[in-house]
């Protein structure tokens, strides 16, 4: 089954392809289909677009599926419409998300020779998470509840998660716990406070006052330090034998809940009170990973903050619209050596991250990039709503896009080529600062867990750190470049292009032409390095293989990539512009 040979769009050139918020059933099915298209059927040339539909085949089982299209995409990230159907005995029969998951389960088992007894349960868990989020949304609407903070509203609006992950809302933990602590539920809650005797505190700070975000929450007796805990995590660890013994000795005091309410951000475990971000551990698996701060990540955050300070300052000076949220300190329990002690050290480890006010310019509103690029208008941050009231035509969209690319792309590439730093600018790691008109004026990069160093560029600094801390902070050159390209182009830019093209379907070639233009400018600025020249020329792009990674039960760090066709090739863009946007002046 050949792939389509020429770009096309299923939407009328003058119509909008923005979709209303869909059902959990439909989104779960479309998300699974996205993964099949990108990682299985697409690379094996088992897809075709015709008559406003996508068809794809599962080659090892001979199953042929189809779905309607709202709009096709130059990067293959199509927008689907309606149910998925399977061809049976010459007729098309609708299949549910559960039946689709079972098809994928059997296909991957044949492909890999490996059985994964978790996969179907995880897909079901993800569907349940979407369902709960939508039910909570309806309750909030019925009650007239509205988020008064546009930034937190954007963080808490990701009802469906990553559309190229087979289980984007899979999670362990009870439904009751999720309803209390989920961002999609609009949760707010106080932290649980412990007072820890000084000799049982482990902490590091990159600068004086870095731990003030912890200490100012509540006074503690002399000789103790305050250790806030996520209340969900505390409930899971409070019966740990070492902790119970420490309570009995008075080395740890249980102060109970207190202080200001915090709200969960999109990552669930990172909380925000309007002033400070605190990144907690959660012994809960969300999508692929158990969300806890490993000991090396605690020390690594502070070490990276120190090492990156001059680099971040240089990038901010050269590219005034960009900055990095530092993670200048952590604190945790240090009750014992060995596995039990490590469980508590990691389980109660909390990393302090700068709040938005530390870096966001006055007068700007921070919005999570993932909410702006969401396929569905689940918050006021989504691009179709962000642009409302400030000029809704294609010229306005292109001006917005030019401004955004100028903020986002240059510092990421300069970090890599000039400083040997791999930033991870995927959609959940970038906060966009917009002005009153919705125009982007600033980008903030966050979460040092994904920021890595090229070891050959930072050999001396890495050698000064414990090997257990230094090793996870690095990527080799090829893997580092794949990570930059995937996060910047495939995860981030392609999804923002999709959201803008939903609003203005004719503009997709012009949007990608703007990307290519910025990359050409940056290539010249960096003396045309081969990797960037190849990117501009349109070499295939690395796309993270979330389905295959989940099937193999690998950690995210060990995820592989599939190669997808690039929309950046100049010949492709010229052909697409002629077919899709005749008469365009851009």
C-alpha positions in Angstrom: 0.0 0.0 0.0 2.0 3.0 -1.2 2.2 6.4 0.6 0.7 9.4 -1.1 3.2 11.0 -3.4 2.0 14.5 -3.3 0.8 16.8 -0.5 -2.9 17.5 -0.1 -5.4 18.7 2.4 -8.7 17.2 3.2 -10.0 20.5 4.5 -11.3 23.3 2.3 -8.5 25.8 1.8 -10.7 28.6 3.3 -12.2 26.5 6.1 -11.0 25.9 9.6 -10.2 22.4 10.7 -10.3 23.2 14.4 -12.2 20.4 16.2 -14.5 20.7 19.2 -13.4 18.7 22.2 -13.8 15.0 21.4 -14.8 12.0 23.5 -12.3 9.9 25.3 -13.3 6.9 23.1 -12.4 8.9 19.9 -9.2 10.4 21.3 -7.9 7.1 22.6 -8.5 5.5 19.2 -6.9 8.4 17.3 -3.9 8.4 19.6 -3.3 4.7 19.0 -3.7 5.3 15.2 -1.1 8.1 15.4 1.4 5.7 16.9 0.7 3.0 14.3 1.1 5.5 11.5 4.4 6.9 12.8 6.1 3.8 14.1 4.7 0.7 12.4 2.6 1.1 9.2 4.3 4.3 8.0 7.9 3.1 8.1 6.8 -0.1 6.4 5.0 1.8 3.6 1.6 0.4 4.5 -0.4 3.6 4.3 -2.4 5.6 1.8 -4.5 8.8 1.8 -7.4 8.9 -0.6 -10.9 10.2 -0.7 -10.6 12.1 2.5 -9.5 9.1 4.5 -6.3 7.5 5.7 -5.9 3.7 5.2 -3.2 1.7 6.9 -2.4 -1.9 7.1 -0.9 -4.0 9.9 1.4 -6.1 7.7 1.9 -9.1 9.9 -1.8 -9.7 10.4 -3.2 -8.3 7.2 -5.6 -6.1 9.0 -6.6 -3.0 7.0 -8.0 0.1 8.9 -9.3 3.4 7.8 -10.3 6.7 9.4 -11.7 10.0 8.1 -9.4 13.1 7.9 -10.1 16.6 9.0 -6.8 17.7 7.5 -3.6 16.1 6.2 -0.2 17.1 7.2 3.1 17.6 5.4 4.9 15.8 8.3 2.4 13.0 8.4 0.8 14.1 11.7 -2.7 14.1 10.2 -5.9 15.2 12.0 -8.4 12.4 12.2 -12.2 12.6 12.2 -14.7 10.1 13.5 -14.4 6.4 14.3 -11.8 3.9 13.1 -13.1 1.1 10.8 -11.7 -2.3 9.8 -12.2 -4.0 6.5 -13.9 -7.3 7.0 -15.1 -9.4 4.0 -15.2 -6.4 1.7 -17.2 -4.2 4.1 -16.1 -1.6 6.7 -16.9 -2.2 10.3 -16.4 0.3 13.1 -13.8 -0.8 15.7 -13.6 0.5 19.3 -10.5 1.9 20.9 -10.2 -1.4 22.8 -10.4 -3.5 19.7 -7.8 -1.3 18.1 -5.5 -1.8 21.1 -5.9 -5.6 20.7 -5.0 -5.4 17.0 -1.8 -3.5 18.0 -1.1 -5.9 20.8 -1.2 -8.9 18.4 0.7 -7.1 15.7 3.6 -6.1 18.0 3.8 -9.6 19.5 4.2 -11.0 16.0 6.7 -8.3 15.1 8.9 -8.6 18.2 8.3 -12.1 19.5 7.8 -10.5 22.9 4.6 -10.7 24.9 3.6 -7.6 26.9 1.0 -8.4 29.5 0.8 -4.8 30.7 0.0 -3.1 27.4 -3.8 -3.5 27.2 -4.3 -2.6 30.8 -2.2 0.6 30.3 -4.3 1.6 27.3 -7.4 1.1 29.4 -5.9 3.1 32.2 -5.1 5.9 29.8 -8.7 5.9 28.5 -10.0 6.0 32.1 -7.8 9.0 32.8 -9.2 10.9 29.8 -12.7 10.0 30.8 -12.2 11.2 34.3 -10.6 14.5 33.1 -13.6 15.2 30.8 -16.1 14.4 33.5 -14.3 16.8 35.8 -14.4 19.5 33.1 -18.1 19.1 32.8 -18.6 19.3 36.5 -16.6 22.5 36.6 -18.6 24.0 33.8 -21.9 23.0 35.5 -20.7 24.7 38.7 -19.6 27.8 36.9 -16.0 27.3 38.1 -13.4 29.1 36.1 -9.6 29.3 36.6 -8.7 32.8 37.6 -5.0 32.2 36.7 -4.4 31.9 32.9 -1.1 30.2 33.5 -2.4 27.5 35.9 -5.4 27.0 33.6 -3.0 26.2 30.8 -1.0 23.8 32.9 -4.2 22.0 34.0 -5.9 21.8 30.6 -4.1 18.8 29.1 -7.0 16.3 29.2 -5.6 14.0 26.5 -1.8 14.3 26.8 0.7 13.4 24.1 -1.0 12.4 20.9 1.9 10.2 19.7 2.0 8.2 22.9 -0.1 5.0 23.1 -0.9 5.5 26.8 -0.7 9.3 27.4 -2.9 9.3 30.5 -2.0 5.9 32.0 -1.4 6.0 35.7 -1.2 3.9 38.7 -2.8 4.9 42.0 -6.4 5.0 43.2 -9.1 7.0 41.4 -9.8 8.8 44.7 -6.2 9.9 44.9 -6.2 11.1 41.3 -9.3 13.2 41.8 -7.6 14.9 44.7 -4.3 15.6 43.1 -4.7 15.6 39.3 -4.1 18.9 37.4 -7.1 18.2 35.1 -9.3 18.2 38.2 -8.2 21.7 39.0 -6.7 20.4 42.2 -5.4 22.7 45.0 -4.1 21.5 48.3 -1.7 22.3 51.2 1.6 20.4 51.5 2.3 17.9 54.3 5.1 19.3 56.5 7.8 17.4 58.4 10.4 18.8 60.7 13.7 16.9 60.4 16.6 17.1 62.9 19.6 18.7 61.2 21.8 15.7 61.2 19.2 13.8 59.2 18.8 16.4 56.5 20.6 16.2 53.2 20.5 19.3 51.0 22.4 21.3 48.5 22.1 24.9 47.3 23.6 26.5 44.3 23.3 30.0 45.8 22.4 31.6 49.1 18.7 31.6 49.8 18.1 28.8 47.2 16.1 26.8 49.8 14.1 29.8 51.1 11.1 28.4 49.2 11.1 25.5 51.7 12.0 27.3 54.9 9.5 30.2 54.6 6.5 27.8 54.6 6.3 27.2 58.3 8.5 27.7 61.4 10.1 24.6 63.0 11.8 24.0 66.4 15.4 24.9 66.8 17.7 22.2 65.5 15.3 21.1 62.7 14.7 21.9 59.0 11.3 22.0 57.3 10.8 19.3 54.7 7.5 19.7 52.8 6.1 16.5 51.2 3.5 15.9 48.6 0.5 14.7 50.6 -0.1 11.8 48.2 3.5 10.7 48.5 3.4 11.1 52.3 0.4 8.8 52.4 2.3 6.1 50.5 5.5 6.3 52.7 4.2 7.2 56.2 4.3 3.6 57.4 7.9 3.0 56.2 9.8 1.4 59.1 12.7 3.8 59.1 10.3 6.8 59.1 8.2 5.3 61.9 11.3 4.8 64.0 12.5 8.3 63.3 9.1 9.6 64.5 9.4 7.5 67.6 12.9 9.0 68.4 11.8 12.6 67.7 14.3 12.8 64.8 11.4 13.6 62.5 8.3 15.5 63.6 5.0 15.2 61.8 3.6 18.8 61.6 0.6 17.8 59.4 -0.7 19.9 56.5 -0.1 23.6 56.4 0.9 26.7 54.5 -0.4 28.0 51.2 -2.2 25.8 48.8 -0.2 24.5 45.8 -1.6 23.4 42.4 -0.3 20.5 40.3 1.2 21.5 36.9 1.0 19.3 33.8 3.7 16.9 35.2 1.4 16.1 38.2 4.3 16.0 40.7 5.6 19.6 40.1 3.5 21.9 42.2 3.1 25.7 42.1 1.8 28.2 44.6 2.1 31.3 42.4 5.5 32.0 43.7 7.6 28.8 43.7 7.8 25.5 41.8 8.5 22.5 43.9 9.3 19.2 42.1 8.4 16.3 44.4 8.7 12.6 44.0 5.6 10.5 43.4 5.8 6.7 43.6 3.2 6.6 40.8 3.8 5.5 37.2 2.5 8.1 34.7 2.8 7.1 31.0 6.1 5.2 31.1 7.9 6.1 34.3 7.7 6.0 38.1 7.8 9.7 38.9 10.4 10.0 41.6 13.5 12.1 42.0 16.5 9.6 41.9 19.4 10.6 44.1 21.5 11.5 41.1 18.7 13.7 39.9 18.6 15.6 43.1 22.4 16.4 43.0 22.3 16.7 39.3 19.8 19.5 39.3 22.0 21.7 41.5 25.2 20.8 39.7 23.6 21.7 36.4 22.2 25.0 37.7 25.8 25.9 38.8 27.3 24.8 35.5 24.7 26.4 33.3 24.6 29.8 35.0 27.2 31.5 32.7 25.7 29.6 29.7 22.1 30.7 30.5 23.3 34.2 31.1 25.1 34.3 27.7 22.0 32.9 25.9 19.7 35.4 27.6 22.0 38.3 26.7 22.3 37.2 23.0 18.6 36.2 22.7 16.7 38.6 25.0 13.4 36.8 24.7 14.7 33.5 26.1 15.6 32.3 29.6 16.0 29.2 31.7 14.3 28.4 35.0 17.0 27.4 37.4 16.8 24.5 39.9 19.0 25.9 42.6 18.4 23.5 45.6 17.0 20.3 46.9 16.3 18.8 50.4 15.5 15.3 51.5 15.7 12.9 54.4 19.0 11.1 55.1 18.0 8.5 57.8 20.2 5.6 56.8 22.4 4.1 54.1 21.4 1.1 52.0 18.2 0.4 50.0 15.7 1.5 52.7 17.5 4.8 53.3 17.6 5.4 49.5 13.9 4.7 49.2 13.2 7.5 51.7 15.9 9.9 50.3 14.4 9.6 46.8 10.8 9.4 48.0 11.0 12.6 50.0 13.4 14.5 47.8 12.1 17.9 46.7 13.8 20.1 44.1 13.2 23.8 44.2 12.7 25.5 40.8 12.4 29.2 40.2 9.0 30.6 39.9 7.8 32.4 36.8 8.3 35.8 38.4 12.1 35.2 38.6 12.4 35.3 34.8 9.1 36.3 33.2 9.0 39.9 32.1 6.5 42.2 33.7 3.3 42.6 31.8 3.5 39.2 30.1 1.3 36.2 30.8 2.9 32.7 31.0 1.2 29.9 29.1 2.3 26.3 28.8 3.3 25.6 25.2 1.6 22.2 25.2 -1.7 24.0 25.9 -1.2 26.5 23.1 -0.5 23.7 20.7 -3.3 21.4 21.9 -5.4 19.8 19.2 -8.5 20.7 21.1 -9.5 24.1 22.5 -9.5 22.9 26.2 -8.3 26.3 27.6 -8.1 29.9 26.7 -4.4 29.3 25.9 -5.1 27.1 22.8 -3.9 29.0 19.7 -7.4 29.2 18.1 -8.6 31.1 21.2 -5.3 32.9 21.9 -5.6 34.6 18.5 -9.3 35.5 18.8 -9.9 39.2 19.0 -6.5 40.3 17.8 -6.7 39.9 14.1 -7.9 36.5 13.0 -6.7 36.3 9.4 -3.7 34.4 8.0 -1.4 37.4 8.1 -1.9 37.6 11.9 -1.2 33.9 12.2 2.0 34.2 10.1 3.2 37.2 12.1 2.6 35.3 15.4 4.5 32.3 14.0 7.5 34.5 12.9 7.7 36.0 16.3 7.5 32.7 18.0 10.2 31.0 15.9 12.5 33.9 16.5 12.2 33.3 20.2 12.3 29.5 20.3 14.8 28.3 17.8 18.0 30.4 18.1 18.7 29.8 21.8 18.2 26.0 21.5 20.6 25.7 18.6 23.1 28.1 20.2 23.1 26.0 23.4 24.0 23.0 21.4 26.5 24.3 18.9 28.1 27.0 21.0 28.0 25.4 24.4 27.5 21.7 24.0 24.3 21.7 25.9 21.3 19.6 24.9 18.1 21.5 25.9 14.9 19.5 25.9 12.4 22.0 24.5 9.4 19.7 24.1 5.9 21.2 24.6 5.7 20.5 28.3 9.1 22.1 29.0 8.5 25.5 27.5 6.4 28.4 28.9 5.5 31.1 26.4 5.2 34.7 27.7 2.5 36.5 25.7 1.5 40.2 25.8 -2.1 41.5 26.0 -2.6 40.8 22.3 -1.5 37.2 22.6 1.7 37.8 20.8 4.7 35.8 22.0 7.4 37.9 23.6 9.4 35.4 25.6 10.1 31.7 26.0 11.2 30.0 29.3 12.8 26.6 29.2 12.3 24.5 32.3 13.0 21.1 33.9 16.7 20.3 34.1 16.0 16.6 34.3 16.0 16.5 30.5 18.9 18.9 30.0 22.1 17.1 29.1 25.8 17.9 28.3 28.0 16.7 25.5 30.8 15.1 27.5 33.6 16.2 25.2 32.7 19.8 25.7 32.4 19.6 29.5 35.0 17.0 30.5 36.5 19.0 33.3 33.2 19.9 35.0 32.0 16.3 34.7 35.2 14.9 36.1 34.7 17.0 39.2 31.3 15.3 40.0 30.6 11.8 41.3 30.4 9.4 38.4 26.9 8.4 39.4 25.8 12.1 39.0 27.9 12.9 36.0 27.0 10.0 33.8 23.2 10.6 33.6 23.9 14.2 32.8 25.4 13.4 29.4 24.4 12.4 25.8 26.8 11.4 23.1 26.8 13.7 20.1 24.5 11.7 17.8 22.0 11.0 20.6 22.1 14.6 21.8 21.4 16.0 18.3 18.5 13.5 17.8 17.1 14.7 21.1 17.4 18.4 20.1 15.8 17.8 16.7 13.0 15.6 18.0 12.0 17.9 20.9 12.4 21.1 18.9 11.0 20.1 15.5 8.9 17.0 15.8 7.4 17.3 19.3 7.2 21.1 19.5 7.3 23.0 16.2 5.3 20.4 14.2 2.5 20.4 16.8 2.4 24.2 16.8 2.3 24.2 13.0 -0.6 21.7 13.3 -2.6 23.9 15.6 -2.1 27.0 13.4 -2.8 25.0 10.2 -6.1 23.7 11.8 -7.1 27.4 12.0 -5.8 28.2 8.5 -5.4 25.0 6.5 -3.9 26.9 3.5 -0.9 28.1 5.5 0.9 24.9 6.4 3.5 25.2 3.6 4.1 28.8 4.5 4.5 27.9 8.2 7.1 25.2 7.4 8.9 27.7 5.0 9.2 30.0 7.9 10.8 27.2 9.9 13.2 26.5 7.1 14.1 30.2 6.8 15.0 30.5 10.5 17.0 27.3 10.4 18.9 28.6 7.3 19.7 31.8 9.2 20.9 29.9 12.3 23.0 27.6 10.2 24.8 30.6 8.7 25.3 32.0 12.2 27.0 28.8 13.3 29.2 28.5 10.2 27.0 25.9 8.6 27.7 22.8 10.7 27.0 19.5 8.7 24.2 18.4 11.1 22.3 21.7 10.6 23.0 21.8 6.9 21.5 18.3 6.6 18.5 19.4 8.6 17.8 22.4 6.3 18.2 20.1 3.3 15.4 17.9 4.5 17.0 14.7 5.8 14.5 12.5 7.6 13.7 13.6 11.2 14.0 11.5 14.4 10.6 10.8 16.0 10.6 9.2 19.4 9.2 5.7 19.2 6.8 5.9 22.2 4.7 2.8 21.2 7.8 0.6 20.6 9.4 1.9 23.8 6.3 1.2 25.8 6.0 -2.3 24.3 9.6 -3.1 25.1 9.1 -1.6 28.7 12.2 0.6 28.3 12.9 3.7 30.3 12.4 7.0 28.4 16.1 7.6 28.4 16.6 4.5 26.4 13.8 5.2 23.9 14.7 4.7 20.3 13.7 6.8 17.3 12.0 6.2 14.0 12.8 8.4 11.0 10.0 10.3 9.4 9.9 12.4 6.2 10.9 16.0 6.7 8.6 18.8 5.5 11.7 21.1 5.2 12.9 20.0 1.7 12.7 23.0 -0.5 11.2 21.1 -3.4 8.5 19.7 -1.2 7.6 23.1 0.2 7.5 24.6 -3.3 5.2 21.9 -4.6 3.0 22.1 -1.5 2.7 25.9 -1.8 1.6 25.5 -5.4 -1.0 22.8 -4.7 -2.3 24.1 -1.4 -1.9 27.8 -1.3 -2.2 29.2 -4.9 -1.6 32.9 -5.1 0.0 33.1 -1.6 2.2 36.1 -1.2 4.4 34.5 1.4 
